Amino acid sequence: MDQAQLNWITHFIWGIADDTLRDVFVRGKYRDVILPMTVLRRLDAVLEPTKAAVLEMKAALGKEKITNQDGALRSASGEAFYILALEQETEGLLHEITKVDMP
């Protein structure tokens, strides 16, 4: 990724903060929201290839009324972590982002 693309992405993210967080958070506190959301989105992207398997495993374990699901869900994700939430939230955000042309 070259510097121009990195600058564009940075300005794009902070532009979203200005548009959506204005009057919700004090301007100086944006970083307290943006950084955690960026990290969560990155984790979600890392787990994207195994998301369906994790959700299927969660449904199967729930159907069998198994309460200790952590190990099986980690195994299904192929990572030391998994994310069950965020599916609907990130899909909507990704849809909005893909409508924007990157340089």
Number of C-alpha atoms within 10 A of each C-alpha: 5 6 8 10 12 11 11 13 14 11 12 15 14 16 12 12 17 14 10 11 17 12 9 9 14 9 12 7 11 16 12 10 12 16 11 11 12 12 11 15 17 12 14 19 12 14 18 16 12 14 19 13 16 23 17 13 18 19 12 12 16 13 9 9 10 10 8 10 13 13 11 14 23 15 15 20 23 15 12 10 14 22 17 11 9 12 12 9 10 15 11 11 11 12 10 10 12 9 8 9 6 10 7
